[in-house]
Amino acid sequence: MNKQTLKNQNASQKRQVLEDVVKEALGHLSEDKLAEVFDFVGYLLAREKREEKEEELELDPQKDPILRYIGGVSHGSLAKDIDRELYGD
């Protein structure tokens, strides 16, 4: 299987071909190497899950009213002398 063959196929076909080629290659690996592949696949799955969570946590001012408010008050002295007001001299 070469890269040119993969380029000429649609996404579904590419996936199936890649899965078949990987399965065939796995059959030729030693048990130790197969364990390494298993560890790597676990790493890839964890990374993909983490990236999905990061996408969910993206800050969007359209969805969060607090983010829309940031910068709404530009007066710099709102907290001036707040310590004195709160705790006295």
Secondary structure as GFF3:
##gff-version 3
##sequence-region A 1 89
A	DSSP	alpha_helix	3	7	.	.	.	ID=ss1
A	DSSP	alpha_helix	11	26	.	.	.	ID=ss2
A	DSSP	alpha_helix	31	56	.	.	.	ID=ss3
A	DSSP	alpha_helix	65	69	.	.	.	ID=ss4
A	DSSP	alpha_helix	82	87	.	.	.	ID=ss5
###
